[in-house]
Amino acid sequence: MPVNRPQTTLPQRFGVFEIDPSARELRKRGIRVKLQDQPFAVLLVLLEKPGQLVTKEELQQRLWPADTFVEFDKGIYNAMKRLREALGDEAETPRYIETLPRRGYRFIAPVATLDSIPKPSVLPLPPQPGPPPPDINRKTLIFFALLLSLLLLAAIPISRKLWSPPPVLNVVDSTQITNDGLHKDVTLKLLTDGTRLYFQEGAPFAGPLSTVAPVFGGDPSLIQVSTQGGETVRIPVPLERPILYDFSVARSEFLAGGAGDPYDRPLWAFPLPTGPPRRVGDIFALDACWSPDGNHLAFNRGKDLFVALPDGSDVRKVASLDARAYWIQYSPDGSRLRFTVFTAAARPEDWNVMEVGVDGKGLRRLPIHGCCGKWSANGKLYFYQTSRDVWVLPEWKNIFGKVELGLPAPLTTGPMIFGAPTPSTDGKYLFVVGNQPRIELVRYDRSTKKLLPFLGGISAGELEVSADGQWVTYSTYPESNLWRSRIDGSERLQLTFPPLNAHEPRWSPDGKQILFTDVPHGILVVSADGGTPQRVIPKVDDPNSELGAGFWSADGNSIIFVMLSESASAIYQLNLTTQELSKIPGSDGMGGPRVSRNGRYLISGRRTDGKMMLYDLQTQHWSEFVSRRFSPLTWSTDSKFVYMHQENQDHSADVIRISVPAGKVETVLHLKGITLGGYWPTDIGLSHGDSVLLSLDKNAQEIYRLALQHR
């Protein structure tokens, strides 16, 4: 029986690649890429249905005859592995091919047929004039012929400008700008006035990417440095914990948010080089930016987007969105606002980039996913970032004035994580924050009062010890893979693989299984001896909803977890035998539940005011636990205490423990001068004997200047 080969025949382009099915060639920036027949055929099948699911069964039927005796899953896996190697793609952070566990694959990059790409228009040459009629002046004919030729020469470059796609952009060199070893979040703003760079250091939980936001015991600082490199200089700002929003070259002013609710900060303007700050009207905002001419500003509050005059007056709503917007920016011509809508999903690849006219018209979602975007000064390039790399989206206006978008392409391809892309004013460089993520797992030794490496100081966190004290399970950083090992680090075994985003593992009471969260939409269980993880809670498809960490009941027959969205939450219990799902009475509005190891108590945070609430699972009674804000906590092995990270009023931090149910608070460890990191930086682990485990931030974050070349 013949193989049902793909039907795609036209040449296509995606990212920096072009594929010619007829010639069976894959090229990267014009250079042929070696790819075997089977991976090539898989790619053609995926390209037939870009953005749609292609099941493993479909690949099997299309590419292997019915009488072929092979292990299909292994064959598909090997073909996909070779295909990803050829594309420089990664399963955990895909640019081109997304894996849908146990279902199949989806091609996620924009695809264009080469025949559909506009080509330069060329006007036909005028016919050669014959001998003029006797009654026409010969000099007149020569004049019109020359005029027509001049019009032709002028029309050709205009036509090319209107219809030719923007040039390809490459990074040809990189230069490190800073070398102070201090934290610079890749999801915060990096700004420039042409000669200097302005940014923020040491901001606690300032960025929405918790994977790169360590916890600091001190105030963040606003910093400046020359675009050529050199010493960094702190900018004195009389605000507590400011967040840098934007800088206006036209006004020589910063926009910054003052201390307060992270989603609702008072807006301030700061002149440079000197001058008193001024409150911008009575505006409270999550993010804000100046218009190119400095005559307006845009900001958002809640899910609404506004524009106003520089003094905060004449506020006008532009749009109401389905979720909060981040990284708002005016287009260089001042006509549009572009921003990222942040969802519960952990990866920028799942976030939507949107734009709307300043008049409130034309709200639309762009065909790209990412965050932290900025336009080049001429508006022809839009730079944005994914979890690891910087991408560029070309755009131009057609002859009718409508904005046309080209194909996005990656500018960086690791291994360092790059973010906060900021083009120079002359368009020759791109400034970025480079991050080499790593944490160190340490144990607090109470006898020596020192932090000592645990499990060899591996880059991992969220550790839990089994009930018998012989085994540990943890999530690696930044890979987010689940592992288990002996308490001494021997007999290590990897339990999960990409694309699972495995966090918050919990040992079953019998020590045979491990429950974990595939952040943010799934709860699964895997055997401690390895094997295929099994989903125990149905996956949540709503991008604005998520599942919190799961916990075993004392008998191991049920799972307790929270389901939450931006507006609601509740705690549920799933009976694993009957699959009966029931809501914990009185749990509406609760979040972050943590169940004691003996299954008696549950501690949760009330979302309205953050108060810590204690629930007795035997009496089904809620009571206020302690009068302090909830923070992720860890139960002691005997279920008599909970350990947690506490931030003090002076912005220092401690590890404390609280007795249950009495609520007596004790300080275990002062964290002065200690920077915590990881996916959940405030997670407190406990080894045998309830010795405190912490993940120290060891990230190396500096600013780099990338030289750009157009071709």
Buried (B, 14 or more C-beta within 10 A) or exposed (E): EEEEEBEBEEBBBBBBBBBBBEEEBBBBEEEEBEBEEBBBBBBBBBBBEBEEEBEBEBBBBBBBEEEEEEEBEEBBEBBBEBBBEBBBBBBBBBBBBBBEBEEBBBBBBBBBEEEEEEEEEEEEEEEEEEEEEEEEEEEEBEEEEEEEEEEBEEEEEEBEEBBBBBEBBBBEEBEEBBEBEBBBBBBBBBBBBEEBBBBBBBBBBBBBBBBBBBBBBBBBBBBBBEBEBEEBEEBEBEBEBBBBBBBBBEBBBBBBBBEEEEEEBBBBBBBBEEEEBBEBBEBBBBBBBBBBEBEBBBBBBBBBBBBBBBEBEEBEEBBEBEBBBBBBBBBBEEBBBBBBBBBBBBBBBBBBBBBBBBEBEEBEEBEBBBBBBBBBBEBBBBBBBBBBBBBBBBBBEEEEEEBBBBBBBBBBBEEBBBBBBBBBBEBEBBBBBBBEBBBBBBBBEEEEEEBEEBBEBBBBBBBBBBBEEEBBBBBBBBBBBBBBBEBEEEEEEEBBEBBBBBBBBBBBBEBEBBBBBBBBBBBBBBBBEEEEBEEBBEEBEEBBBBBBBBBBBBEBEBBBBBBBEBEEBBBBBBEBEEEEEEEBEBBEBBBBBBBBBBBBBBBBBBBEEEBBBBBEBEEEEBEEBBEBEBBBBBBBBEBBBBBBBBBEEEBBBBBBBBBBEEBEBEEBBBBEEBBBBBBBBBBBBBBEEBBBBBBBBBBEBBBBBBBBEEE
